[in-house]
Amino acid sequence: MEKGVLRAAATRSALFSQLPPAETSRLLDASSLRQFPAGQALFHQGDVPEYLFQILSGLVRVTQLNSEGEQITLRIMRPGDLCCVAAFRQRSYPATATAIKATSVLAWRTSSFIALTQQSPALADNVVCIAGDRTREMLQRATEMTGKCIAQRIAASLLRLSAQAGVRTSAGIHIESPVTRIDLASMAGLTYFTVSRTLSAWQKQGLVKSGRHRLTILDISRISEIAEPRIGTG
């Protein structure tokens, strides 16, 4: 990737938001460009966090093994995302990150990145904001698991997936393959069968178009209403 293209791709992200040019250059100079083919892990749950990564292109699935040995999809990371900010200053990565298509990243050694945040209050503030956004998302998911019905949980997870891996087309918002129904079921905390049955019902209503290797939201406003019904319409 050419240097100008690299700079443009990197600096559109929240990590570089409002950084002075000199600090942007220092942050880029401290990074290295790495490539991961589909199926290769950027890091594994429990590993010592030697690197932080910012995705430049591709998609990354972040998963976690729970206490029962089940693999849960936490998030699909897209270009611009910092992966894994939760490991910042921690002893181990709390999850596994795997490229699900060919992925390019900027990589910083954790020690170098910490030194940069100590030199730049603006960079440190960006990291705190990113971590705060991720924490709010996880708290929202926890609330959904306990306080919402099945349809609401699926709709909310579908909206989240559309934001993380969706591509707007003339037909609607297409969830990129290889993101799967299994990811959707995992994010909603439901079985694959339950999610498939609900998607089939929504397809008959014209809300989604679902197939083995595709999923398109046709009526985003209705899916949003299911996820967060207005008072008196639930």
N, C-alpha and C positions, 0 to 999 in steps of 0.2 A: 504494500500500500504506500503510495507516494506521501511524502511528508506533509504537503499541503492538504491532501485528502484526509490524512490521519488527524491533523490538527482540527480540521473542520468537523469531522465525525466525533472527536472526543469532546470538543469544547461546547457542543450543543447540549451536553448532559448537565444534570443538577450538580455533579461534583465540581464542575468548572464555573458554576453560576457566579457572575459578578466578580470573578477573580481579576486583579490587575494583570496586564499583559506580562509583566516580569514573573509573576507567580505562576501564571499559566505555563510559561516557558519552562520554569523550574520543574513543575509537576510533570510535564511531558518528557523533559530530558531525563528525569529519574525513572521513567517507565521503560519497559521493553515490550515489543510486539510479539505475541504468541498466537499460534494457530492450533485449533483442536478439531480433528475430524469428528463426524457424527459418531456417537457412542463412546467417546473418550471422556473420562472424568477430569474436571479441572482440579477437584480435590474430593476427599472422602470424609464422611462424618467421623470425628474422632482424631483426624490428622492434626498435627501441629500447624497452626495457620502461618505459613511462611510467606504467603502472597495474598494481596488483594487484587481483584480483577475488575476492570470495567469492560463491558461488552461493546465492541465496535460493530460487529455484524453477526448474524446467526441467531440461534435460540438456545437457551440453557434451561434444563429442568432441575429444580432444586427439590430434593426429596429428603425425608428423614425416617429412620427406623424407630418405631415407637417401642414401648416396653414389651409388647406382645410380638415383636418381630415383624410387624406389618410396615410396608413402605408407603409413606404418605407423601403426596405431591404438595409441597408448600407454595410453590410459585413457579411461573414460567418467566425467565429473565429475557429481556429483549435488548437491542442496542440502546446504549445510554445508561443501562442499569449498572450499579456497583454491586459486585458479588464477591464475597459475602460480608456485608458491613457488620453483621451480627458477630463476626469473629474478631472484630477490631479490639485489640488489647485482651483477648481471651486466650485460654490455654489450648483450645481445640476448636476445629470447625464443628458447629452444631448440626450440620447437614451435609449431604453430598450434592455436588453440582456436576451435571453431565450434559455435554453438548448433544442436542437432538437434531442438529444439522451442522454443517461446517461453520465453525465459529472463530472469529478473530477477537482478541482481547488486548487491552493494555494491562500489563502486570507490574505491580510494585512490590518489592520486598517490604514486609510489614515494618521492619525496623526503619527503613528509609521513609516510608509513608508517615510513620509516627513523628519522625524528625521534621518532616515537612509541615505537619499540622501544628507542631510546636512553634514553628517559625512564622506561620500564617494564620492569624485569627479568622480570616475569611474562609480559608479552607476548612479549619476545624468546625466553623459554624455550618458549613455545607454538609459535613459528615454527620453532625448532630441532627440536622434537619432530615437527612436521608434516613438515619436510624429511627427518628421519631415517626416518620411516615410509615416505615415498615412495622413499627410497634403498633401504631393505630390500626393498620390493616389486620394484624394478627389478633388484636383485641376485638375487632369487628367480626372476624371469622369465629372467634370463640362465642360471641354473643349470638351469632346466627345458629351455631350448633345447638344451643340450649333454648333459644327464644323464638325460633321460627319453624313453620311447618315445612314439609318436604319440598313442596313446589317453590316456596320462598328461598330455601337453601340452594336449590338447583339454579333458580333464576339469578340469585346473587353471585353464585360461583361462575355462572355463564357470563355475566357482565364483567366479572373480574378477569376471566380468561380472555374476553374480547378486548379488554384494555391492554392485557399483557402480550397477546399473540394474535390479535385481530387485524384483518386487512379490509378496509372499506372497499366494496365493489358496487356495481350498479344494482345488484340484487339485494345487497345487505352487507352485514359484517361477517366475513369469512374467517373462521378460526383456522389458523395455519396448521396443516399436517407437518410434522408428525405428532402434534398435540392430539390426544385421544380422549374418548369417552371415559377411559379409566382415570385420566387426569381429572376430568370433571367430577367423577364420582368420588375420587379421593379428596378433592378440595371441598366437596360438599359434605363429606363424612357419611356417604351413603354407599349402597351396593351398586355394582354395575347394572344389575337387572332393574333396580328401582329407577336409576337415571335413564336407562334405555326406554323403559315403559313410559316415563314422563315425556321424553323427547318425542316418542312416537305419537303421543296424544297431542303435543304441541304442533307437530308437523301437520296433523289432520286439521288443526285450527289455523294453519297458515302462519304460525309464529316463527318456526324454524324449518330448515331443510337439512335433514340428517341422513347420512350414509355411513358406510363402513370406514371411509377415509376422508370424510368431509363433514363439516358442521357450519351452517350459515344461519345467523340470526336475521330473519326477514322483517320482524317487527320489534325493533329495539325499544320503542316506547311501551309496548304491552309487556315485554319481558321486565322492563324497569318497574312497571306497575305491580307485577306479580312479586318482585323482590321487595318492594316497599309500597304496599297498598295504602292508598289514602284512607283516612278515617271515614267510615261509612261505606267503603267499597270492598273491604277485605273479604 
